[in-house]
């Protein structure tokens, strides 16, 4: 997976924006059970496709959608041009399964882009690579996002299907004037399968100012989903976290449970403090209008940003630096912003992460000037009001002569354990002793999953870029047999992996086991471990189904006697 660490100058608008509004809309809105209803309920395609005959969102108003985004304080709008069901909200020349062939009869995406241009709102187009409608899409049984049934008129042909994808991306990039990004959604296959680099180059050729996410295997930014995890951001990558106002659906869901406004504002703050963008989704009603209860939450965010936006827009995040769960920081030029996620129980607060005191400190929204002092524990701000200025997050703006280096650096991680190689006994390299590196789809890290009796395994493992390393040290050259203990159920077997150490490589193939907790031992062969220090690395080389590897419990080295 190729994600560019440094953005082109023409793309700097994106991390400066910090907040966008996501919209999931399509045929699925008519059923009011979320955007995955066709898949989850195994609705036959011929039945689902009949929804197009009555798709007529008369309540849709492009200007209203843009107006709501602007009232929310969003700096860009991302909308589903085509979701997994294959139905197009734009007037594609490559399919009849589109919005202009419905009773609505209008190019919804075209109208929305035009409205964004008029209102100076940036527009990003979501495009799903998986397609449950197209007859050439190749479905694989039990694969994520692939249908589990066939129909007689299917003609699976991957190259033909990818030509279709490429053609539609070209349409989106050339028919509507300026677009500001393409948001792919299909992490379950490889970059080679998705033609990720080709799609990226095509977009940049026609829309050089457009950002591209990483879900086709090549992009400008990572996209964690419903998870505000920002290791990628801390490592210098651009990150956009997406979340829906509805707890368990992106498309419209009747009686769906919604997050509260304070929770959503806190999520925005956590994202900005980690150095990322926050993309918040709303699911329009079947008639194309926006649900009032979700609009109210967006307006609450907009009201908060009207006062506190200077602490979010254009700021630099301070990943993983803060006062536990209660205080997070952003900064810009000579100012540092302390975001108080919980209102202190006293009228003074100690900010232990600050190395020196600011010239002045003001509580935004109240205009209250705070008294600044210092103790051995850090900077002290006194004079907080008896009640917070806002029911969600409150922000203290601090002005410094020079804000560089004001925040204490992150503590260095403990050095990795070094495992001693002995010529007379086997050595187990456990999952919990590995140094985990690299990022998978959506900016995910290689995880550590607890097992019974205090053991653990490396899981989920979703990209060849994710590696596990162990540090070794031996008194002399030792020849060892290498065995990997792993688990993988059908149909995900068949991935390949490699163990590398001291310039030697052993290859392995993942067999079928009963489940991801049913472990078996795979013998790879022998290596010669040198005297002194060396590093053993385990990583996938090819992932079957594009995103599934295996759960790895340990690597065992057994010396030859």
C-alpha positions in Angstrom: 0.0 0.0 0.0 1.5 3.3 -1.1 0.4 6.4 0.9 2.4 9.6 0.3 3.8 11.0 3.5 4.1 14.6 2.1 1.2 16.3 0.4 1.6 18.3 -2.8 1.4 22.1 -2.2 -1.9 22.1 -4.1 -3.4 19.7 -1.5 -2.5 21.7 1.6 -6.1 22.9 1.8 -7.1 19.4 3.0 -5.3 19.2 6.4 -6.1 22.9 6.9 -9.8 22.2 6.6 -9.9 19.7 9.5 -13.7 19.1 9.2 -15.9 17.7 6.4 -19.5 16.5 6.0 -20.1 13.0 4.6 -23.3 12.0 2.9 -24.5 8.5 2.2 -27.5 8.4 -0.1 -28.8 5.9 -2.7 -31.5 3.4 -3.4 -31.0 1.8 0.1 -32.6 4.9 1.6 -36.0 3.7 0.4 -35.7 0.6 2.6 -34.6 2.7 5.7 -32.3 -0.1 7.0 -28.9 1.3 6.2 -26.7 1.2 3.2 -25.7 -2.5 3.5 -29.3 -3.8 3.5 -28.9 -5.6 0.2 -25.9 -7.5 1.5 -27.0 -8.2 5.0 -30.4 -9.4 4.1 -29.3 -11.2 0.9 -31.8 -9.4 -1.2 -31.6 -10.8 -4.7 -30.3 -8.3 -7.2 -33.3 -8.5 -9.4 -35.5 -7.5 -6.5 -33.2 -4.8 -5.1 -32.8 -3.2 -8.6 -36.6 -2.6 -8.7 -36.1 0.2 -6.2 -34.8 2.3 -9.1 -38.3 2.4 -10.5 -39.6 4.3 -7.5 -36.5 6.4 -6.6 -37.7 9.9 -6.7 -36.1 12.1 -4.0 -38.3 15.2 -4.6 -37.1 16.7 -1.3 -33.5 16.9 -2.5 -32.1 20.4 -2.8 -28.4 20.7 -3.5 -28.2 24.2 -2.1 -29.8 22.9 1.2 -27.2 20.2 1.5 -24.4 22.7 1.0 -26.1 25.1 3.4 -26.3 22.5 6.2 -22.6 21.7 5.6 -21.6 25.3 5.9 -23.8 25.9 9.0 -22.0 22.9 10.6 -18.7 24.5 10.0 -17.6 21.9 7.5 -15.0 23.0 5.0 -15.7 20.3 2.4 -18.5 17.9 1.4 -18.0 14.2 0.6 -20.9 12.4 -1.1 -21.5 8.8 -2.4 -21.5 9.0 -6.2 -21.7 5.2 -6.2 -22.0 2.8 -3.3 -21.5 -0.9 -3.1 -24.9 -1.6 -4.6 -23.6 -0.2 -7.9 -26.3 2.4 -8.3 -24.9 5.7 -9.7 -26.1 9.1 -8.5 -24.4 10.6 -11.5 -25.3 10.4 -15.2 -22.7 7.8 -16.3 -22.6 6.8 -20.0 -21.3 3.4 -19.0 -24.4 2.0 -17.2 -28.2 2.3 -17.3 -28.3 1.7 -13.5 -28.2 5.4 -12.6 -30.2 8.2 -11.2 -31.2 9.7 -14.6 -33.1 6.5 -15.4 -35.4 6.9 -12.4 -38.5 8.9 -11.8 -36.3 11.6 -10.4 -34.5 11.9 -13.8 -31.8 14.4 -12.8 -28.1 14.2 -12.3 -27.9 14.5 -8.5 -24.1 14.6 -8.3 -23.9 17.2 -11.1 -26.4 19.5 -9.3 -24.5 19.1 -6.0 -21.1 19.9 -7.6 -22.6 23.0 -9.2 -24.0 24.1 -5.9 -20.6 23.6 -4.2 -18.9 25.7 -6.9 -21.5 28.5 -6.4 -21.0 28.4 -2.6 -17.2 27.9 -2.6 -17.5 24.6 -0.9 -15.0 21.9 -1.7 -16.5 18.6 -3.0 -15.1 15.1 -2.7 -16.7 12.2 -4.6 -17.0 8.8 -2.9 -16.7 5.9 -5.3 -17.1 2.2 -4.3 -14.9 -0.2 -6.2 -16.9 -3.3 -5.1 -20.2 -3.5 -7.1 -23.0 -5.8 -6.3 -24.8 -5.0 -9.6 -22.2 -5.2 -12.4 -22.2 -8.6 -14.1 -18.4 -8.6 -14.6 -17.6 -8.1 -10.9 -15.9 -11.3 -9.6 -17.5 -12.3 -6.3 -15.7 -14.8 -4.1 -17.7 -16.9 -1.6 -17.3 -15.7 2.0 -15.2 -12.7 1.0 -16.0 -9.4 2.7 -18.2 -7.2 0.5 -18.7 -10.0 -2.0 -22.2 -11.4 -2.6 -22.8 -15.1 -1.6 -25.0 -16.0 -4.6 -24.7 -15.9 -8.4 -27.2 -15.1 -11.1 -27.4 -16.6 -14.6 -26.5 -13.5 -16.5 -23.3 -12.9 -14.6 -20.1 -12.8 -16.7 -17.2 -12.5 -14.2 -14.4 -10.8 -15.9 -12.1 -8.8 -13.6 -10.2 -6.8 -16.3 -13.5 -5.8 -18.0 -14.9 -4.7 -14.6 -11.8 -2.7 -13.8 -12.1 -1.0 -17.2 -15.6 0.0 -16.1 -14.3 1.4 -12.8 -11.5 3.3 -14.6 -14.0 4.7 -17.1 -16.4 5.9 -14.4 -13.6 7.6 -12.4 -12.6 9.3 -15.7 -16.2 10.6 -16.1 -16.2 12.0 -12.6 -12.9 13.7 -13.1 -13.8 15.3 -16.5 -17.5 16.0 -16.7 -18.2 18.4 -13.8 -15.3 20.9 -13.7 -13.3 21.1 -10.5 -13.6 18.3 -8.0 -11.5 18.3 -4.8 -11.1 14.6 -4.1 -12.0 11.0 -4.8 -12.8 8.7 -1.8 -12.5 5.0 -2.7 -14.0 2.3 -0.6 -12.8 -1.2 -1.2 -10.0 -2.4 1.0 -10.6 -6.1 0.6 -8.4 -6.5 -2.5 -4.8 -5.6 -3.4 -3.5 -2.5 -5.1 -2.7 -4.5 -8.1 -6.3 -5.8 -8.3 -7.7 -2.3 -7.9 -5.2 -0.8 -10.3 -4.6 1.7 -7.5 -1.6 3.5 -8.9 -3.2 3.8 -12.3 -6.4 5.2 -10.8 -4.3 7.6 -8.7 -2.4 8.8 -11.8 -5.6 9.2 -13.8 -7.2 11.4 -11.1 -4.1 13.6 -10.7 -3.8 14.0 -14.5 -7.3 15.6 -14.7 -7.7 17.0 -11.2 -4.2 17.8 -9.8 -5.7 19.6 -6.8 -7.8 16.6 -5.8 -6.9 14.4 -2.7 -7.2 10.7 -3.0 -7.7 8.3 -0.1 -5.8 5.0 0.3 -8.5 2.4 -0.1 -7.5 1.5 -3.7 -4.0 0.9 -2.4 -2.4 4.2 -3.4 -3.4 7.6 -2.0 -2.7 10.8 -0.1 -4.2 9.9 3.2 -5.3 7.1 5.5 -9.0 6.7 6.5 -9.7 5.1 9.9 -13.4 4.3 10.2 -15.5 4.7 13.4 -12.2 4.6 15.2 -10.2 7.6 16.3 -6.8 5.8 16.1 -4.0 8.0 14.9 -0.7 6.2 14.9 -0.4 7.0 11.2 -0.9 10.7 11.9 1.8 10.6 14.6 4.1 9.0 12.1 3.7 12.0 9.8 0.9 10.8 7.4 -2.3 12.7 6.6 -5.3 11.0 8.3 -9.1 11.5 8.0 -11.3 9.7 10.5 -14.8 9.1 9.4 -17.8 8.6 11.7 -21.6 8.7 11.3 -24.0 10.6 13.4 -26.1 7.3 13.5 -24.4 4.8 15.7 -24.9 1.7 13.5 -25.5 2.9 9.9 -24.3 5.4 7.3 -27.3 5.4 5.0 -30.7 6.3 6.4 -32.0 3.9 9.1 -35.5 4.4 10.5 -35.3 4.8 14.3 -31.5 4.6 14.2 -29.7 5.5 17.5 -27.7 8.8 17.2 -24.6 10.1 19.0 -25.1 13.2 21.1 -23.8 16.5 20.1 -21.2 16.6 22.9 -19.8 13.2 21.9 -19.5 14.4 18.3 -17.8 17.6 19.3 -15.3 15.7 21.5 -14.6 13.3 18.5 -13.8 16.4 16.3 -11.5 17.7 19.0 -9.8 14.4 19.5 -9.2 14.1 15.8 -7.8 17.6 15.4 -5.6 17.2 18.5 -4.2 14.0 16.9 -3.4 16.0 13.7 -6.3 14.5 11.6 -9.4 15.5 9.7 -12.9 14.6 10.9 -15.5 13.5 8.3 -18.9 13.3 9.9 -21.8 11.5 8.0 -25.4 12.2 7.7 -27.9 9.9 5.9 -30.7 11.7 4.0 -34.3 10.5 4.1 -35.8 8.6 1.2 -37.1 11.9 -0.3 -33.6 13.4 -0.3 -34.2 15.8 2.5 -31.9 15.8 5.5 -33.3 14.4 8.8 -33.9 17.2 11.3 -32.5 15.4 14.3 -29.1 14.9 12.5 -29.1 18.4 11.2 -29.5 19.8 14.7 -26.4 17.9 15.8 -24.5 19.4 12.8 -25.7 22.9 13.8 -24.6 22.3 17.4 -21.1 21.6 16.0 -21.3 24.7 13.8 -22.2 26.8 16.9 -19.2 25.4 18.8 -16.9 26.0 15.8 -18.1 29.6 15.4 -16.5 30.3 18.8 -13.7 27.7 19.0 -12.9 27.2 15.3 -9.6 29.0 15.6 -8.5 26.1 17.8 -9.3 23.6 15.1 -9.0 25.0 11.5 -5.5 25.3 10.3 -3.9 24.0 13.5 -1.2 21.6 14.1 -2.2 18.5 16.1 -0.2 17.3 19.0 -0.6 13.5 18.8 -0.7 11.6 22.0 0.3 14.6 24.1 -2.2 15.6 26.8 -3.4 15.3 30.4 -4.8 11.8 30.2 -8.3 11.9 28.8 -9.1 15.4 30.1 -6.9 17.8 28.1 -5.7 17.7 24.5 -3.8 20.3 22.6 -3.6 22.0 19.2 -1.3 24.8 18.2 -0.9 27.5 15.5 1.8 30.0 15.2 2.3 31.6 18.7 -0.8 30.0 20.2 -1.4 26.8 21.9 -5.0 25.6 22.6 -5.8 23.4 25.6 -9.1 21.5 24.9 -10.7 20.7 28.2 -12.8 17.6 27.6 -14.0 17.5 31.2 -14.7 20.7 33.2 -12.3 20.8 36.2 -13.8 20.3 39.6 -11.8 23.4 40.9 -11.2 26.9 39.6 -7.6 26.1 38.8 -6.0 23.5 36.5 -2.4 22.3 36.2 -1.1 21.7 32.7 1.9 19.4 33.2 2.6 19.1 29.5 3.7 22.7 29.2 7.3 23.5 29.6 6.8 27.2 30.2 4.0 29.6 31.0 2.2 31.6 28.3 2.0 35.4 28.2 -1.7 35.2 28.6 -4.5 32.7 28.7 -8.2 33.2 27.8 -11.2 30.9 28.1 -12.9 31.1 24.6 -16.6 31.6 24.7 -16.5 33.3 28.0 -13.7 35.9 27.3 -12.4 35.1 30.8 -8.7 36.1 31.3 -7.1 33.5 33.5 -4.2 34.0 35.9 -1.1 32.3 34.8 1.5 30.7 37.2 4.0 27.9 37.5 4.7 25.2 40.0 7.0 22.1 40.0 4.1 20.2 38.4 3.6 22.5 35.4 1.8 25.6 34.4 -1.2 26.6 36.6 -4.2 28.4 35.2 -6.4 30.0 37.9 -9.7 31.8 37.8 -11.9 29.4 35.9 -15.6 30.2 36.1 -17.9 28.2 38.3 -19.6 26.7 35.3 -18.3 25.9 31.8 -18.9 28.2 28.9 -20.0 25.2 26.7 -21.7 21.9 27.6 -19.2 20.0 25.5 -15.5 20.9 25.1 -14.1 24.1 26.4 -10.9 25.7 25.1 -8.2 27.8 26.7 -6.3 29.9 24.2 -2.7 30.5 25.4 -0.4 33.1 23.7 3.4 32.6 23.8 6.4 34.7 22.7 7.3 31.6 20.7 5.2 28.4 20.8 7.9 26.1 19.4 8.9 23.5 21.9 6.3 24.5 24.5 4.9 21.0 24.8 7.0 18.3 26.3 8.1 15.6 23.9 6.6 12.1 24.0 8.4 9.7 26.2 10.6 7.3 24.3 9.3 3.8 24.1 11.1 1.1 26.0 13.8 -0.6 24.0 12.7 -4.0 22.5 13.5 -7.1 24.3 16.6 -9.0 23.1 16.1 -12.8 22.9 19.2 -14.9 23.7 19.9 -17.7 21.2 21.4 -20.8 22.8 22.8 -23.8 20.8 21.3 -26.3 23.2 17.6 -25.3 23.5 14.7 -24.0 21.4 13.8 -20.3 21.5 10.1 -19.1 21.4 9.6 -15.6 20.0 6.1 -14.8 21.3 3.7 -12.4 19.6 3.8 -10.0 22.6 7.6 -9.7 22.3 7.5 -8.4 18.7 8.0 -4.9 17.6 5.1 -4.1 15.3 5.6 -1.8 12.3 3.8 -0.5 9.3 0.2 0.4 8.5 -2.6 -1.6 6.9 -5.8 -0.3 5.2 -7.5 2.6 7.0 -4.2 3.3 8.8 -4.6 0.2 10.9 -1.8 -1.1 13.1 -0.9 -4.8 13.5 -2.7 -5.7 16.6 -2.1 -7.9 19.6 -5.0 -10.1 20.4 -5.3 -11.8 23.9 -5.6 -15.6 24.0 -6.3 -18.0 26.9 -3.7 -18.5 29.7 -2.0 -15.2 29.2 -0.9 -15.9 25.6 -1.5 -13.5 22.6 -1.4 -13.5 18.9 -0.6 -11.0 16.2 -4.0 -10.0 14.7 -5.5 -8.5 12.6 -2.8 -8.6 10.0 -4.0 -6.9 6.8 -1.1 -5.7 4.7 2.4 -6.7 3.6 3.5 -3.4 4.9 2.8 -4.6 8.5 5.8 -6.4 9.9 6.7 -8.1 13.2 10.4 -8.0 14.3 12.3 -9.7 17.1 15.8 -8.8 18.3 18.2 -11.8 18.7 21.6 -12.2 20.2 23.8 -15.3 20.1 27.2 -16.3 21.4 28.2 -17.8 18.1 26.9 -19.1 14.8 23.9 -21.4 15.3 21.9 -23.3 12.7 18.2 -23.3 13.6 15.0 -24.8 12.2 12.3 -22.2 11.9 8.6 -22.8 12.7 5.7 -20.4 12.8 2.6 -21.2 14.9 -0.5 -19.6 13.2 -4.2 -20.0 12.7 -6.4 -19.3 9.7 -9.8 -20.8 8.8 -11.1 -21.5 5.3 -11.5 -19.9 2.9 -8.7 -17.5 3.8 -5.9 -19.9 3.6 -3.3 -19.6 0.8 -1.6 -16.3 1.8 2.2 -16.4 1.6 4.7 -15.0 4.1 8.4 -14.8 4.7 10.8 -15.0 7.6 14.0 -13.0 7.1 17.1 -12.9 9.2 20.8 -12.2 8.6 20.3 -12.0 4.8 18.4 -15.2 4.6 14.7 -15.7 3.6 12.4 -18.6 4.2 9.0 -18.7 2.5 5.8 -20.2 3.9 2.1 -20.7 2.9 -0.8 -20.4 5.3 -2.8 -23.7 5.7 -6.4 -24.0 6.7 -7.1 -24.4 10.5 -10.4 -24.7 12.2 -10.6 -21.0 13.1 -8.5 -17.9 14.1 -7.9 -19.5 17.5 -7.0 -23.0 16.2 -3.3 -22.9 15.8 -1.0 -25.2 13.8 2.7 -25.2 13.3 4.2 -24.5 9.8 7.8 -25.6 9.3 9.8 -23.3 7.0 13.4 -24.7 6.9 16.7 -23.8 8.5 18.7 -20.5 8.8 22.2 -19.8 10.2 22.0 -17.2 13.0 25.2 -15.2 13.3 27.1 -14.4 16.5 26.1 -11.1 18.1 22.9 -9.1 17.3 20.5 -9.8 14.5 16.8 -9.1 13.6 14.2 -11.6 12.6 11.3 -10.2 10.6 8.0 -11.9 9.8 5.7 -10.3 7.2 3.1 -11.4 4.6 4.2 -11.4 1.0 0.8 -12.0 -0.6 -2.6 -11.8 1.2 -5.3 -14.1 0.0 -8.6 -12.1 -0.5 -6.5 -9.0 -0.4 -6.7 -8.2 3.3 -6.7 -11.5 5.3 -3.5 -13.1 6.5 -3.4 -15.3 9.7 -3.2 -15.0 13.4 0.4 -15.6 14.5 1.1 -16.9 18.0 4.9 -17.3 17.9 8.0 -18.1 15.9 10.0 -21.0 17.3 13.8 -21.5 16.6 15.1 -25.0 17.2 18.9 -25.5 17.0 20.4 -28.4 15.1 22.1 -30.8 17.4 
